[in-house]
Amino acid sequence: MESVRLDVFLWAARFFKTRSLSRQMIESGRIRIDGQTVKPARAVRPGVVLSLRQGRNRRRIEVLALSDTRGPASMAQTLYRDLDPPQPVDPFDDDLD
């Protein structure tokens, strides 16, 4: 697999419970690639760095591998690497950088 849709990757990597929730978070601007807001159909490849808000935490992750199916949590954790520990943010702060 060379690339996968961003919404599918976030769902398969277990960042969000459903693919539709993943899509909603992307459309609301809470997921960025290289500091830019993107669309759910954006192709993701290994090596891409994502900035995202997950609940009250801000995270930066690097994509290591791709999957278009949701598997166990142990498998999902092999798809990415945390670049920074999750950082708590103010719920009204929309800045990801």
C-alpha positions as CSV (number, residue, x, y, z in Angstrom):
1,M,0.0,0.0,0.0
2,E,1.5,3.3,-1.1
3,S,-1.0,5.7,0.5
4,V,-4.3,5.8,2.3
5,R,-6.9,8.5,3.0
6,L,-6.2,10.6,6.1
7,D,-9.6,9.9,7.6
8,V,-9.1,6.1,7.1
9,F,-5.6,6.3,8.7
10,L,-6.8,8.1,11.8
11,W,-9.6,5.6,12.3
12,A,-7.3,2.6,11.7
13,A,-4.7,4.0,14.1
14,R,-7.4,4.3,16.7
15,F,-7.2,8.1,17.2
16,F,-11.0,8.3,16.7
17,K,-13.7,5.7,17.3
18,T,-15.4,6.0,14.0
19,R,-14.4,7.1,10.5
20,S,-17.1,9.7,10.4
21,L,-15.8,11.2,13.6
22,S,-12.3,11.2,12.1
23,R,-13.7,13.0,9.0
24,Q,-15.5,15.6,11.2
25,M,-12.3,16.4,13.1
26,I,-10.4,16.9,9.9
27,E,-13.1,19.1,8.4
28,S,-13.2,21.2,11.6
29,G,-9.5,22.0,11.1
30,R,-8.2,20.0,14.2
31,I,-5.9,17.9,12.0
32,R,-3.0,19.4,10.1
33,I,-0.3,18.2,7.8
34,D,2.8,20.4,7.8
35,G,0.8,23.2,9.5
36,Q,-1.9,23.3,6.8
37,T,-5.5,22.2,7.2
38,V,-6.4,19.4,4.8
39,K,-9.4,17.5,3.6
40,P,-10.4,13.9,4.6
41,A,-9.4,12.5,1.3
42,R,-5.8,13.7,1.5
43,A,-3.4,10.9,0.8
44,V,-1.1,10.0,3.7
45,R,2.3,8.3,3.2
46,P,4.9,7.1,5.7
47,G,7.1,10.0,6.9
48,V,4.3,12.5,7.1
49,V,4.0,14.5,10.3
50,L,0.4,15.1,11.6
51,S,-0.6,17.7,14.2
52,L,-3.9,16.9,15.9
53,R,-6.2,17.6,18.8
54,Q,-7.5,14.6,20.5
55,G,-9.9,15.5,23.3
56,R,-8.0,18.0,25.4
57,N,-4.5,17.0,24.2
58,R,-2.4,18.3,21.4
59,R,-0.3,15.7,19.6
60,R,2.3,15.5,16.9
61,I,2.8,12.1,15.3
62,E,4.9,10.7,12.4
63,V,3.3,8.1,10.2
64,L,5.4,5.0,10.1
65,A,3.1,2.5,8.3
66,L,-0.3,2.4,6.6
67,S,-3.4,0.4,7.2
68,D,-7.0,0.7,5.9
69,T,-8.4,-1.7,8.4
70,R,-8.9,-1.2,12.1
71,G,-7.2,-3.9,14.2
72,P,-6.2,-4.3,17.8
73,A,-4.6,-1.5,19.7
74,S,-1.2,-3.2,19.7
75,M,-1.2,-3.2,15.9
76,A,-2.5,0.4,15.7
77,Q,0.4,1.7,17.8
78,T,2.9,0.4,15.2
79,L,1.4,2.7,12.6
80,Y,2.8,5.9,14.1
81,R,5.4,7.4,16.5
82,D,4.7,10.2,19.0
83,L,7.1,13.0,18.3
84,D,6.0,14.9,21.4
85,P,4.2,13.7,24.5
86,P,0.5,14.7,24.5
87,Q,0.2,18.2,25.8
88,P,-2.9,19.5,27.5
89,V,-4.5,22.5,25.8
90,D,-7.2,25.1,26.6
91,P,-10.5,23.8,25.2
92,F,-11.0,27.2,23.5
93,D,-7.6,27.3,21.9
94,D,-7.7,26.4,18.2
95,D,-4.0,26.7,17.6
96,L,-2.2,23.4,16.8
97,D,1.3,24.8,16.3
